[in-house]
């Protein structure tokens, strides 16, 4: 799934690059699609110190909003295909 890969597959993905590496808000972050059991269910899960919870949540939602407002660069699409 392209969306899942862009978000959290590999070091060039948005959540890992921006939320984990750049902002250092989480120690790990990943996504999962559970379409077989729950069609349409998509989850993001992360580990972080409790004091970083609110900033991490806001940063994750900001990355999700970017998909609504910005085109995904061709280089990003090619890196996950």
C-alpha positions in Angstrom: 0.0 0.0 0.0 1.6 3.2 -1.2 0.1 5.4 1.6 1.4 3.1 4.3 4.9 2.9 2.7 5.1 6.7 2.4 4.1 7.1 6.0 6.3 4.6 7.8 8.2 2.1 5.7 11.9 2.8 5.8 14.1 5.7 6.8 12.9 7.9 4.0 9.2 7.6 5.1 7.5 10.7 6.5 6.8 9.6 10.0 10.2 8.1 10.6 12.1 11.0 8.9 10.1 13.8 10.5 8.6 12.6 13.8 11.3 10.1 14.8 14.6 11.4 13.3 14.1 15.2 12.9 11.8 16.0 15.9 12.9 13.1 18.1 9.4 12.7 19.5 9.1 8.9 19.3 11.5 6.0 19.7 9.6 3.9 17.2 6.6 4.4 14.8 4.8 2.1 12.4 1.6 1.6 10.6 -0.7 -1.4 10.0 -3.6 -2.3 7.7 -6.0 -4.8 9.1 -8.2 -5.0 6.0 -8.9 -8.7 6.2 -10.4 -8.5 9.7 -11.6 -4.9 9.6 -12.0 -3.5 6.1 -10.8 0.1 6.0 -9.0 -0.1 9.3 -5.6 1.7 9.3 -3.6 2.3 12.5 -0.5 4.2 13.4 1.3 3.2 16.6 4.4 4.6 18.2 6.5 4.4 21.4 7.5 7.6 23.2 8.2 9.1 26.6 4.9 10.1 28.2 6.0 13.8 28.3 6.3 13.8 24.5 2.8 12.3 23.9 1.0 15.5 22.9 3.7 16.8 20.6 4.1 13.4 19.0 0.4 13.1 18.4 0.3 16.6 16.9 3.3 15.9 14.6 1.7 12.6 13.4 -1.6 14.4 12.6 0.4 17.1 10.8 2.0 14.5 8.6 -1.4 13.0 7.8 -2.7 16.5 6.9 0.2 17.0 4.5 -1.4 14.2 2.3 -4.5 16.4 2.0 -2.7 19.6 1.1 0.5 18.7 -0.7 1.4 16.6 -3.7 3.7 13.7 -2.9 6.9 14.4 -4.7 7.8 12.0 -7.5 11.1 11.0 -5.8 9.1 9.9 -2.7 6.8 7.8 -4.7 9.7 6.2 -6.6 11.5 5.4 -3.3 8.7 3.2 -2.0 7.7 1.4 -5.2 
